[in-house]
Amino acid sequence: MSEQVCRECHRIITGQTCPICGSSNLSSDWSGMVIIIDPERSEIAKKMDVRVADKYALKVR
């Protein structure tokens, strides 16, 4: 199964529903990836409003 991205929180997932926000509004058209390891201390996570460590897309179309 190919990776898709939640259009709401930009999390890269492989299922049909995002486990973080519960949205099923997904896209397979995305670019750029950032891996957040420690969202509490990450400046990038703060700018992206990420609170859970995981893989996120930078741009979702």
Backbone as XML, in Angstrom:
<?xml version="1.0"?>
<chain id="A" units="angstrom">
  <residue number="1" name="MET">
    <atom name="N" x="0.844" y="-1.181" z="0.000"/>
    <atom name="CA" x="0.000" y="0.000" z="0.000"/>
    <atom name="C" x="0.889" y="1.244" z="0.000"/>
  </residue>
  <residue number="2" name="SER">
    <atom name="N" x="0.566" y="2.211" z="-0.842"/>
    <atom name="CA" x="1.393" y="3.411" z="-0.934"/>
    <atom name="C" x="1.079" y="4.379" z="0.205"/>
  </residue>
  <residue number="3" name="GLU">
    <atom name="N" x="2.054" y="5.215" z="0.480"/>
    <atom name="CA" x="1.875" y="6.194" z="1.552"/>
    <atom name="C" x="1.004" y="7.342" z="1.059"/>
  </residue>
  <residue number="4" name="GLN">
    <atom name="N" x="0.122" y="7.791" z="1.921"/>
    <atom name="CA" x="-0.718" y="8.943" z="1.650"/>
    <atom name="C" x="-0.518" y="9.940" z="2.778"/>
  </residue>
  <residue number="5" name="VAL">
    <atom name="N" x="-0.995" y="11.150" z="2.550"/>
    <atom name="CA" x="-0.829" y="12.209" z="3.541"/>
    <atom name="C" x="-2.191" y="12.754" z="3.938"/>
  </residue>
  <residue number="6" name="CYS">
    <atom name="N" x="-2.371" y="12.936" z="5.233"/>
    <atom name="CA" x="-3.582" y="13.553" z="5.751"/>
    <atom name="C" x="-3.551" y="15.040" z="5.399"/>
  </residue>
  <residue number="7" name="ARG">
    <atom name="N" x="-4.601" y="15.527" z="4.771"/>
    <atom name="CA" x="-4.646" y="16.943" z="4.394"/>
    <atom name="C" x="-4.851" y="17.857" z="5.595"/>
  </residue>
  <residue number="8" name="GLU">
    <atom name="N" x="-5.297" y="17.313" z="6.709"/>
    <atom name="CA" x="-5.548" y="18.118" z="7.905"/>
    <atom name="C" x="-4.268" y="18.357" z="8.711"/>
  </residue>
  <residue number="9" name="CYS">
    <atom name="N" x="-3.530" y="17.289" z="9.012"/>
    <atom name="CA" x="-2.357" y="17.423" z="9.886"/>
    <atom name="C" x="-1.033" y="17.127" z="9.186"/>
  </residue>
  <residue number="10" name="HIS">
    <atom name="N" x="-1.060" y="16.744" z="7.896"/>
    <atom name="CA" x="0.118" y="16.487" z="7.058"/>
    <atom name="C" x="0.909" y="15.244" z="7.466"/>
  </residue>
  <residue number="11" name="ARG">
    <atom name="N" x="0.340" y="14.376" z="8.270"/>
    <atom name="CA" x="1.027" y="13.157" z="8.689"/>
    <atom name="C" x="1.021" y="12.144" z="7.548"/>
  </residue>
  <residue number="12" name="ILE">
    <atom name="N" x="2.158" y="11.497" z="7.315"/>
    <atom name="CA" x="2.272" y="10.469" z="6.285"/>
    <atom name="C" x="1.784" y="9.152" z="6.881"/>
  </residue>
  <residue number="13" name="ILE">
    <atom name="N" x="0.782" y="8.557" z="6.230"/>
    <atom name="CA" x="0.181" y="7.325" z="6.751"/>
    <atom name="C" x="0.064" y="6.284" z="5.638"/>
  </residue>
  <residue number="14" name="THR">
    <atom name="N" x="-0.243" y="5.046" z="6.015"/>
    <atom name="CA" x="-0.447" y="3.985" z="5.028"/>
    <atom name="C" x="-1.879" y="3.463" z="5.041"/>
  </residue>
  <residue number="15" name="GLY">
    <atom name="N" x="-2.684" y="3.846" z="6.003"/>
    <atom name="CA" x="-4.068" y="3.374" z="6.086"/>
    <atom name="C" x="-5.044" y="4.283" z="5.366"/>
  </residue>
  <residue number="16" name="GLN">
    <atom name="N" x="-6.307" y="4.157" z="5.726"/>
    <atom name="CA" x="-7.373" y="4.953" z="5.119"/>
    <atom name="C" x="-7.853" y="6.095" z="6.005"/>
  </residue>
  <residue number="17" name="THR">
    <atom name="N" x="-7.426" y="6.090" z="7.275"/>
    <atom name="CA" x="-7.824" y="7.125" z="8.227"/>
    <atom name="C" x="-6.622" y="7.537" z="9.052"/>
  </residue>
  <residue number="18" name="CYS">
    <atom name="N" x="-6.478" y="8.821" z="9.288"/>
    <atom name="CA" x="-5.358" y="9.335" z="10.088"/>
    <atom name="C" x="-5.578" y="8.990" z="11.566"/>
  </residue>
  <residue number="19" name="PRO">
    <atom name="N" x="-4.624" y="8.314" z="12.197"/>
    <atom name="CA" x="-4.795" y="7.972" z="13.619"/>
    <atom name="C" x="-4.634" y="9.174" z="14.551"/>
  </residue>
  <residue number="20" name="ILE">
    <atom name="N" x="-4.053" y="10.267" z="14.083"/>
    <atom name="CA" x="-3.853" y="11.447" z="14.919"/>
    <atom name="C" x="-5.124" y="12.298" z="14.984"/>
  </residue>
  <residue number="21" name="CYS">
    <atom name="N" x="-5.635" y="12.712" z="13.820"/>
    <atom name="CA" x="-6.791" y="13.612" z="13.819"/>
    <atom name="C" x="-8.095" y="12.920" z="13.427"/>
  </residue>
  <residue number="22" name="GLY">
    <atom name="N" x="-8.018" y="11.678" z="12.936"/>
    <atom name="CA" x="-9.220" y="10.937" z="12.581"/>
    <atom name="C" x="-9.789" y="11.270" z="11.212"/>
  </residue>
  <residue number="23" name="SER">
    <atom name="N" x="-9.112" y="12.100" z="10.451"/>
    <atom name="CA" x="-9.605" y="12.513" z="9.144"/>
    <atom name="C" x="-9.382" y="11.419" z="8.103"/>
  </residue>
  <residue number="24" name="SER">
    <atom name="N" x="-10.283" y="11.343" z="7.129"/>
    <atom name="CA" x="-10.104" y="10.433" z="5.997"/>
    <atom name="C" x="-9.866" y="11.231" z="4.719"/>
  </residue>
  <residue number="25" name="ASN">
    <atom name="N" x="-9.601" y="12.521" z="4.856"/>
    <atom name="CA" x="-9.295" y="13.414" z="3.740"/>
    <atom name="C" x="-7.806" y="13.274" z="3.433"/>
  </residue>
  <residue number="26" name="LEU">
    <atom name="N" x="-7.455" y="12.337" z="2.534"/>
    <atom name="CA" x="-6.063" y="11.999" z="2.258"/>
    <atom name="C" x="-5.675" y="12.393" z="0.842"/>
  </residue>
  <residue number="27" name="SER">
    <atom name="N" x="-4.377" y="12.551" z="0.638"/>
    <atom name="CA" x="-3.849" y="12.886" z="-0.677"/>
    <atom name="C" x="-2.612" y="12.044" z="-0.955"/>
  </residue>
  <residue number="28" name="SER">
    <atom name="N" x="-2.458" y="11.630" z="-2.210"/>
    <atom name="CA" x="-1.244" y="10.930" z="-2.614"/>
    <atom name="C" x="-0.307" y="11.884" z="-3.356"/>
  </residue>
  <residue number="29" name="ASP">
    <atom name="N" x="-0.713" y="13.141" z="-3.488"/>
    <atom name="CA" x="0.074" y="14.170" z="-4.166"/>
    <atom name="C" x="0.699" y="15.090" z="-3.126"/>
  </residue>
  <residue number="30" name="TRP">
    <atom name="N" x="1.925" y="14.769" z="-2.724"/>
    <atom name="CA" x="2.616" y="15.541" z="-1.694"/>
    <atom name="C" x="4.103" y="15.595" z="-2.012"/>
  </residue>
  <residue number="31" name="SER">
    <atom name="N" x="4.815" y="16.517" z="-1.369"/>
    <atom name="CA" x="6.267" y="16.613" z="-1.571"/>
    <atom name="C" x="6.939" y="17.068" z="-0.287"/>
  </residue>
  <residue number="32" name="GLY">
    <atom name="N" x="8.193" y="16.681" z="-0.146"/>
    <atom name="CA" x="8.975" y="17.043" z="1.025"/>
    <atom name="C" x="8.555" y="16.254" z="2.241"/>
  </residue>
  <residue number="33" name="MET">
    <atom name="N" x="9.534" y="15.849" z="3.026"/>
    <atom name="CA" x="9.222" y="15.079" z="4.222"/>
    <atom name="C" x="10.134" y="15.528" z="5.353"/>
  </residue>
  <residue number="34" name="VAL">
    <atom name="N" x="9.552" y="15.606" z="6.542"/>
    <atom name="CA" x="10.324" y="15.908" z="7.746"/>
    <atom name="C" x="9.953" y="14.846" z="8.777"/>
  </residue>
  <residue number="35" name="ILE">
    <atom name="N" x="10.954" y="14.365" z="9.495"/>
    <atom name="CA" x="10.722" y="13.389" z="10.557"/>
    <atom name="C" x="10.919" y="14.103" z="11.881"/>
  </residue>
  <residue number="36" name="ILE">
    <atom name="N" x="9.875" y="14.164" z="12.663"/>
    <atom name="CA" x="9.913" y="14.814" z="13.973"/>
    <atom name="C" x="10.158" y="13.731" z="15.020"/>
  </residue>
  <residue number="37" name="ILE">
    <atom name="N" x="11.238" y="13.858" z="15.744"/>
    <atom name="CA" x="11.592" y="12.874" z="16.765"/>
    <atom name="C" x="11.176" y="13.345" z="18.150"/>
  </residue>
  <residue number="38" name="ASP">
    <atom name="N" x="11.430" y="14.620" z="18.446"/>
    <atom name="CA" x="11.105" y="15.176" z="19.764"/>
    <atom name="C" x="10.312" y="16.467" z="19.563"/>
  </residue>
  <residue number="39" name="PRO">
    <atom name="N" x="8.989" y="16.372" z="19.433"/>
    <atom name="CA" x="8.180" y="17.561" z="19.133"/>
    <atom name="C" x="8.206" y="18.617" z="20.233"/>
  </residue>
  <residue number="40" name="GLU">
    <atom name="N" x="8.504" y="18.241" z="21.453"/>
    <atom name="CA" x="8.554" y="19.209" z="22.553"/>
    <atom name="C" x="9.712" y="20.185" z="22.396"/>
  </residue>
  <residue number="41" name="ARG">
    <atom name="N" x="10.832" y="19.726" z="21.860"/>
    <atom name="CA" x="12.029" y="20.564" z="21.750"/>
    <atom name="C" x="12.320" y="21.041" z="20.334"/>
  </residue>
  <residue number="42" name="SER">
    <atom name="N" x="11.562" y="20.573" z="19.349"/>
    <atom name="CA" x="11.820" y="20.898" z="17.954"/>
    <atom name="C" x="11.188" y="22.229" z="17.547"/>
  </residue>
  <residue number="43" name="GLU">
    <atom name="N" x="11.994" y="23.112" z="16.995"/>
    <atom name="CA" x="11.481" y="24.390" z="16.483"/>
    <atom name="C" x="10.624" y="24.167" z="15.243"/>
  </residue>
  <residue number="44" name="ILE">
    <atom name="N" x="11.003" y="23.208" z="14.413"/>
    <atom name="CA" x="10.223" y="22.901" z="13.212"/>
    <atom name="C" x="8.849" y="22.368" z="13.606"/>
  </residue>
  <residue number="45" name="ALA">
    <atom name="N" x="8.806" y="21.500" z="14.608"/>
    <atom name="CA" x="7.520" y="20.965" z="15.078"/>
    <atom name="C" x="6.627" y="22.085" z="15.589"/>
  </residue>
  <residue number="46" name="LYS">
    <atom name="N" x="7.201" y="23.053" z="16.261"/>
    <atom name="CA" x="6.404" y="24.180" z="16.750"/>
    <atom name="C" x="5.842" y="24.996" z="15.601"/>
  </residue>
  <residue number="47" name="LYS">
    <atom name="N" x="6.643" y="25.225" z="14.559"/>
    <atom name="CA" x="6.180" y="25.993" z="13.404"/>
    <atom name="C" x="5.092" y="25.243" z="12.632"/>
  </residue>
  <residue number="48" name="MET">
    <atom name="N" x="5.205" y="23.906" z="12.599"/>
    <atom name="CA" x="4.219" y="23.091" z="11.897"/>
    <atom name="C" x="3.036" y="22.710" z="12.785"/>
  </residue>
  <residue number="49" name="ASP">
    <atom name="N" x="3.084" y="23.077" z="14.058"/>
    <atom name="CA" x="2.057" y="22.744" z="15.041"/>
    <atom name="C" x="1.896" y="21.224" z="15.183"/>
  </residue>
  <residue number="50" name="VAL">
    <atom name="N" x="3.047" y="20.540" z="15.291"/>
    <atom name="CA" x="3.093" y="19.085" z="15.440"/>
    <atom name="C" x="3.316" y="18.744" z="16.905"/>
  </residue>
  <residue number="51" name="ARG">
    <atom name="N" x="2.500" y="17.816" z="17.414"/>
    <atom name="CA" x="2.623" y="17.417" z="18.818"/>
    <atom name="C" x="2.957" y="15.939" z="18.995"/>
  </residue>
  <residue number="52" name="VAL">
    <atom name="N" x="2.991" y="15.184" z="17.877"/>
    <atom name="CA" x="3.255" y="13.746" z="17.921"/>
    <atom name="C" x="4.450" y="13.438" z="17.023"/>
  </residue>
  <residue number="53" name="ALA">
    <atom name="N" x="5.406" y="12.673" z="17.539"/>
    <atom name="CA" x="6.583" y="12.292" z="16.764"/>
    <atom name="C" x="6.178" y="11.335" z="15.643"/>
  </residue>
  <residue number="54" name="ASP">
    <atom name="N" x="6.549" y="11.675" z="14.391"/>
    <atom name="CA" x="6.243" y="10.834" z="13.236"/>
    <atom name="C" x="6.800" y="11.489" z="11.980"/>
  </residue>
  <residue number="55" name="LYS">
    <atom name="N" x="6.397" y="10.963" z="10.791"/>
    <atom name="CA" x="6.793" y="11.522" z="9.505"/>
    <atom name="C" x="5.686" y="12.449" z="9.012"/>
  </residue>
  <residue number="56" name="TYR">
    <atom name="N" x="6.080" y="13.631" z="8.505"/>
    <atom name="CA" x="5.109" y="14.616" z="8.024"/>
    <atom name="C" x="5.528" y="15.152" z="6.670"/>
  </residue>
  <residue number="57" name="ALA">
    <atom name="N" x="4.552" y="15.457" z="5.834"/>
    <atom name="CA" x="4.798" y="16.058" z="4.528"/>
    <atom name="C" x="4.877" y="17.567" z="4.678"/>
  </residue>
  <residue number="58" name="LEU">
    <atom name="N" x="5.744" y="18.181" z="3.885"/>
    <atom name="CA" x="5.871" y="19.637" z="3.942"/>
    <atom name="C" x="4.828" y="20.313" z="3.058"/>
  </residue>
  <residue number="59" name="LYS">
    <atom name="N" x="4.490" y="19.697" z="1.931"/>
    <atom name="CA" x="3.511" y="20.298" z="1.019"/>
    <atom name="C" x="2.528" y="19.223" z="0.546"/>
  </residue>
  <residue number="60" name="VAL">
    <atom name="N" x="1.248" y="19.500" z="0.688"/>
    <atom name="CA" x="0.189" y="18.580" z="0.295"/>
    <atom name="C" x="-0.689" y="19.278" z="-0.725"/>
  </residue>
  <residue number="61" name="ARG">
    <atom name="N" x="-0.933" y="18.606" z="-1.848"/>
    <atom name="CA" x="-1.803" y="19.175" z="-2.874"/>
    <atom name="C" x="-3.089" y="18.388" z="-2.959"/>
  </residue>
</chain>
